[in-house]
Amino acid sequence: MSNLARHHRREDIEAVAQSALAAGVHTYSSLKHALERRAAHAPAAPALTQTAAEIRDIREYQDFFDTHTGGDRRPYPETAA
């Protein structure tokens, strides 16, 4: 049973397990197949992006890291703005 959590979300496992118990189904293979069917019909995850209003410039992260770790400052590579 613990292998299911490696491939499926906890919420999905809980929902499928509740349905299986209500239907009187108690086998691992039934749960696994139900989770696979549920995953096949799930919407795709949104694409990850490197640019958005919420994402700060890399230099801000480097400044924070340098300030809090005492790291030496190296020149930033030139970036096209």
OpenMM code with the backbone's topology and positions (N, CA, C; nanometers):
from openmm import Vec3, app, unit

residues = "MET SER ASN LEU ALA ARG HIS HIS ARG ARG GLU ASP ILE GLU ALA VAL ALA GLN SER ALA LEU ALA ALA GLY VAL HIS THR TYR SER SER LEU LYS HIS ALA LEU GLU ARG ARG ALA ALA HIS ALA PRO ALA ALA PRO ALA LEU THR GLN THR ALA ALA GLU ILE ARG ASP ILE ARG GLU TYR GLN ASP PHE PHE ASP THR HIS THR GLY GLY ASP ARG ARG PRO TYR PRO GLU THR ALA ALA".split()
positions = [
    Vec3(0.0811, -0.1200, 0.0000),
    Vec3(0.0000, 0.0000, 0.0000),
    Vec3(0.0856, 0.1266, 0.0000),
    Vec3(0.2003, 0.1212, 0.0669),
    Vec3(0.2826, 0.2418, 0.0763),
    Vec3(0.3374, 0.2841, -0.0598),
    Vec3(0.3465, 0.1937, -0.1543),
    Vec3(0.3944, 0.2299, -0.2880),
    Vec3(0.2959, 0.3201, -0.3610),
    Vec3(0.1700, 0.3145, -0.3274),
    Vec3(0.0708, 0.3994, -0.3943),
    Vec3(0.1029, 0.5469, -0.3726),
    Vec3(0.1512, 0.5805, -0.2547),
    Vec3(0.1807, 0.7208, -0.2230),
    Vec3(0.2990, 0.7742, -0.3022),
    Vec3(0.3793, 0.6890, -0.3576),
    Vec3(0.4918, 0.7358, -0.4397),
    Vec3(0.4455, 0.7883, -0.5749),
    Vec3(0.3313, 0.7409, -0.6202),
    Vec3(0.2861, 0.7749, -0.7554),
    Vec3(0.1543, 0.8512, -0.7593),
    Vec3(0.0847, 0.8580, -0.6465),
    Vec3(-0.0479, 0.9212, -0.6448),
    Vec3(-0.0589, 1.0170, -0.5270),
    Vec3(-0.1399, 1.1202, -0.5462),
    Vec3(-0.1609, 1.2190, -0.4402),
    Vec3(-0.2409, 1.1568, -0.3255),
    Vec3(-0.2136, 1.2040, -0.2059),
    Vec3(-0.2828, 1.1549, -0.0874),
    Vec3(-0.4337, 1.1717, -0.0996),
    Vec3(-0.4767, 1.2845, -0.1520),
    Vec3(-0.6197, 1.3104, -0.1661),
    Vec3(-0.6859, 1.2080, -0.2579),
    Vec3(-0.6163, 1.1712, -0.3649),
    Vec3(-0.6707, 1.0718, -0.4575),
    Vec3(-0.6787, 0.9348, -0.3921),
    Vec3(-0.5761, 0.8987, -0.3170),
    Vec3(-0.5768, 0.7692, -0.2490),
    Vec3(-0.6922, 0.7621, -0.1501),
    Vec3(-0.7105, 0.8688, -0.0731),
    Vec3(-0.8201, 0.8734, 0.0242),
    Vec3(-0.9566, 0.8600, -0.0432),
    Vec3(-0.9760, 0.9337, -0.1522),
    Vec3(-1.1046, 0.9305, -0.2220),
    Vec3(-1.1329, 0.7918, -0.2787),
    Vec3(-1.0327, 0.7311, -0.3414),
    Vec3(-1.0506, 0.5981, -0.3999),
    Vec3(-1.0725, 0.4946, -0.2902),
    Vec3(-0.9986, 0.5068, -0.1795),
    Vec3(-1.0156, 0.4121, -0.0695),
    Vec3(-1.1554, 0.4221, -0.0088),
    Vec3(-1.2069, 0.5426, 0.0057),
    Vec3(-1.3433, 0.5608, 0.0574),
    Vec3(-1.4448, 0.4936, -0.0342),
    Vec3(-1.4304, 0.5158, -0.1639),
    Vec3(-1.5217, 0.4547, -0.2609),
    Vec3(-1.5101, 0.3024, -0.2584),
    Vec3(-1.3874, 0.2521, -0.2471),
    Vec3(-1.3663, 0.1075, -0.2454),
    Vec3(-1.4275, 0.0451, -0.1215),
    Vec3(-1.4106, 0.1083, -0.0073),
    Vec3(-1.4712, 0.0558, 0.1154),
    Vec3(-1.6230, 0.0548, 0.1062),
    Vec3(-1.6794, 0.1613, 0.0511),
    Vec3(-1.8250, 0.1682, 0.0363),
    Vec3(-1.8772, 0.0596, -0.0568),
    Vec3(-1.7954, 0.0212, -0.1560),
    Vec3(-1.8361, -0.0818, -0.2519),
    Vec3(-1.7994, -0.2227, -0.2049),
    Vec3(-1.7306, -0.2321, -0.0915),
    Vec3(-1.6915, -0.3629, -0.0408),
    Vec3(-1.5712, -0.4234, -0.1104),
    Vec3(-1.4912, -0.3399, -0.1736),
    Vec3(-1.3712, -0.3861, -0.2439),
    Vec3(-1.2521, -0.3662, -0.1502),
    Vec3(-1.1736, -0.4729, -0.1299),
    Vec3(-1.0659, -0.4649, -0.0320),
    Vec3(-0.9307, -0.5114, -0.0846),
    Vec3(-0.9087, -0.5108, -0.2155),
    Vec3(-0.7814, -0.5596, -0.2684),
    Vec3(-0.6932, -0.4450, -0.3156),
    Vec3(-0.5639, -0.4670, -0.3020),
    Vec3(-0.4641, -0.3692, -0.3459),
    Vec3(-0.4764, -0.3429, -0.4954),
    Vec3(-0.4926, -0.4500, -0.5719),
    Vec3(-0.4977, -0.4325, -0.7173),
    Vec3(-0.6179, -0.3481, -0.7596),
    Vec3(-0.7285, -0.3617, -0.6886),
    Vec3(-0.8456, -0.2793, -0.7210),
    Vec3(-0.8179, -0.1316, -0.6941),
    Vec3(-0.7541, -0.1056, -0.5803),
    Vec3(-0.7191, 0.0333, -0.5491),
    Vec3(-0.6219, 0.0897, -0.6523),
    Vec3(-0.5226, 0.0103, -0.6871),
    Vec3(-0.4220, 0.0544, -0.7831),
    Vec3(-0.4851, 0.0865, -0.9188),
    Vec3(-0.5721, -0.0025, -0.9670),
    Vec3(-0.6356, 0.0205, -1.0969),
    Vec3(-0.7292, 0.1418, -1.0926),
    Vec3(-0.7999, 0.1589, -0.9824),
    Vec3(-0.8884, 0.2748, -0.9686),
    Vec3(-0.8070, 0.4045, -0.9685),
    Vec3(-0.6925, 0.4032, -0.9004),
    Vec3(-0.6066, 0.5225, -0.8994),
    Vec3(-0.5491, 0.5502, -1.0378),
    Vec3(-0.5129, 0.4463, -1.1102),
    Vec3(-0.4613, 0.4647, -1.2460),
    Vec3(-0.5687, 0.5226, -1.3379),
    Vec3(-0.6911, 0.4749, -1.3242),
    Vec3(-0.8014, 0.5306, -1.4049),
    Vec3(-0.8256, 0.6766, -1.3687),
    Vec3(-0.8218, 0.7065, -1.2398),
    Vec3(-0.8427, 0.8439, -1.1951),
    Vec3(-0.7323, 0.9353, -1.2491),
    Vec3(-0.6069, 0.8880, -1.2457),
    Vec3(-0.4944, 0.9679, -1.2948),
    Vec3(-0.5040, 0.9900, -1.4450),
    Vec3(-0.5563, 0.8917, -1.5177),
    Vec3(-0.5684, 0.9054, -1.6634),
    Vec3(-0.6689, 1.0140, -1.7009),
    Vec3(-0.7656, 1.0391, -1.6140),
    Vec3(-0.8688, 1.1394, -1.6430),
    Vec3(-0.8421, 1.2733, -1.5747),
    Vec3(-0.7326, 1.2829, -1.5005),
    Vec3(-0.6993, 1.4072, -1.4308),
    Vec3(-0.6466, 1.5104, -1.5304),
    Vec3(-0.6748, 1.6377, -1.5063),
    Vec3(-0.6203, 1.7414, -1.5942),
    Vec3(-0.4686, 1.7473, -1.5814),
    Vec3(-0.4047, 1.7868, -1.6872),
    Vec3(-0.2584, 1.7963, -1.6885),
    Vec3(-0.2125, 1.9094, -1.5962),
    Vec3(-0.0971, 1.8939, -1.5366),
    Vec3(-0.0410, 1.9967, -1.4495),
    Vec3(-0.0015, 2.1173, -1.5347),
    Vec3(-0.0158, 2.2367, -1.4805),
    Vec3(0.0241, 2.3548, -1.5574),
    Vec3(0.1748, 2.3546, -1.5830),
    Vec3(0.2124, 2.4129, -1.6925),
    Vec3(0.3547, 2.4206, -1.7286),
    Vec3(0.4267, 2.5153, -1.6334),
    Vec3(0.5490, 2.4809, -1.5990),
    Vec3(0.6301, 2.5675, -1.5143),
    Vec3(0.6922, 2.6769, -1.6001),
    Vec3(0.7118, 2.7915, -1.5391),
    Vec3(0.7669, 2.9034, -1.6127),
    Vec3(0.8806, 2.9660, -1.5342),
    Vec3(0.9722, 3.0273, -1.6019),
    Vec3(1.0845, 3.0951, -1.5384),
    Vec3(1.0613, 3.2454, -1.5290),
    Vec3(0.9563, 3.2942, -1.5916),
    Vec3(0.9292, 3.4369, -1.5881),
    Vec3(0.7847, 3.4609, -1.5499),
    Vec3(0.7679, 3.5486, -1.4542),
    Vec3(0.6339, 3.5904, -1.4112),
    Vec3(0.6525, 3.7097, -1.3177),
    Vec3(0.5463, 3.7800, -1.2925),
    Vec3(0.5543, 3.8974, -1.2056),
    Vec3(0.5976, 3.8581, -1.0646),
    Vec3(0.5647, 3.7352, -1.0214),
    Vec3(0.5969, 3.6896, -0.8861),
    Vec3(0.7419, 3.6446, -0.8717),
    Vec3(0.8120, 3.6224, -0.9823),
    Vec3(0.9484, 3.5712, -0.9775),
    Vec3(1.0457, 3.6876, -0.9862),
    Vec3(1.1298, 3.6990, -0.8848),
    Vec3(1.2257, 3.8091, -0.8798),
    Vec3(1.3455, 3.7821, -0.9700),
    Vec3(1.4195, 3.8867, -0.9958),
    Vec3(1.5416, 3.8757, -1.0754),
    Vec3(1.6431, 3.7914, -0.9984),
    Vec3(1.7220, 3.7144, -1.0690),
    Vec3(1.8200, 3.6248, -1.0079),
    Vec3(1.9177, 3.7009, -0.9193),
    Vec3(1.9473, 3.8253, -0.9540),
    Vec3(2.0406, 3.9038, -0.8741),
    Vec3(1.9882, 3.9296, -0.7328),
    Vec3(1.8558, 3.9440, -0.7177),
    Vec3(1.7988, 3.9632, -0.5840),
    Vec3(1.8200, 3.8390, -0.4984),
    Vec3(1.8024, 3.7220, -0.5580),
    Vec3(1.8261, 3.5980, -0.4842),
    Vec3(1.9733, 3.5847, -0.4476),
    Vec3(2.0619, 3.6215, -0.5402),
    Vec3(2.2047, 3.6129, -0.5126),
    Vec3(2.2438, 3.7104, -0.4024),
    Vec3(2.1895, 3.8313, -0.4047),
    Vec3(2.2182, 3.9285, -0.2993),
    Vec3(2.1726, 3.8756, -0.1638),
    Vec3(2.0558, 3.8186, -0.1582),
    Vec3(2.0048, 3.7620, -0.0333),
    Vec3(2.0977, 3.6517, 0.0172),
    Vec3(2.1359, 3.5618, -0.0727),
    Vec3(2.2233, 3.4518, -0.0363),
    Vec3(2.3579, 3.5041, 0.0141),
    Vec3(2.4144, 3.5990, -0.0580),
    Vec3(2.5436, 3.6554, -0.0185),
    Vec3(2.5347, 3.7246, 0.1174),
    Vec3(2.4275, 3.7987, 0.1404),
    Vec3(2.4097, 3.8705, 0.2657),
    Vec3(2.3982, 3.7739, 0.3841),
    Vec3(2.3271, 3.6660, 0.3650),
    Vec3(2.2994, 3.5754, 0.4758),
    Vec3(2.4017, 3.4638, 0.4929),
    Vec3(2.4938, 3.4498, 0.4003),
    Vec3(2.5944, 3.3447, 0.4140),
    Vec3(2.7356, 3.4002, 0.4175),
    Vec3(2.7488, 3.5283, 0.3946),
    Vec3(2.8816, 3.5874, 0.3925),
    Vec3(2.9613, 3.5460, 0.2704),
    Vec3(2.8906, 3.5039, 0.1650),
    Vec3(2.9567, 3.4588, 0.0429),
    Vec3(3.0268, 3.5716, -0.0292),
    Vec3(3.1293, 3.5342, -0.1014),
    Vec3(3.1994, 3.6363, -0.1789),
    Vec3(3.1165, 3.6721, -0.3020),
    Vec3(3.1258, 3.7947, -0.3433),
    Vec3(3.0474, 3.8425, -0.4575),
    Vec3(3.1283, 3.8269, -0.5841),
    Vec3(3.0693, 3.7590, -0.6779),
    Vec3(3.1295, 3.7471, -0.8108),
    Vec3(3.0470, 3.8327, -0.9057),
    Vec3(3.1071, 3.8855, -1.0085),
    Vec3(3.0296, 3.9688, -1.1017),
    Vec3(2.9195, 3.8880, -1.1693),
    Vec3(2.8088, 3.9525, -1.1883),
    Vec3(2.6968, 3.8874, -1.2559),
    Vec3(2.7227, 3.8810, -1.4056),
    Vec3(2.6780, 3.7769, -1.4697),
    Vec3(2.6890, 3.7752, -1.6155),
    Vec3(2.5964, 3.8799, -1.6756),
    Vec3(2.6352, 3.9351, -1.7844),
    Vec3(2.5516, 4.0340, -1.8510),
    Vec3(2.4263, 3.9653, -1.9024),
    Vec3(2.3108, 4.0275, -1.8768),
    Vec3(2.1851, 3.9729, -1.9256),
    Vec3(2.1166, 4.0762, -2.0126),
    Vec3(2.0478, 4.0273, -2.1123),
    Vec3(1.9721, 4.1168, -2.1999),
    Vec3(1.8440, 4.1536, -2.1303),
    Vec3(1.8168, 4.2798, -2.1145),
    Vec3(1.6972, 4.3239, -2.0443),
    Vec3(1.5858, 4.3544, -2.1402),
] * unit.nanometer
topology = app.Topology()
chain = topology.addChain("A")
for resn in residues:
    res = topology.addResidue(resn, chain)
    for name in ("N", "CA", "C"):
        topology.addAtom(name, app.Element.getBySymbol(name[0]), res)
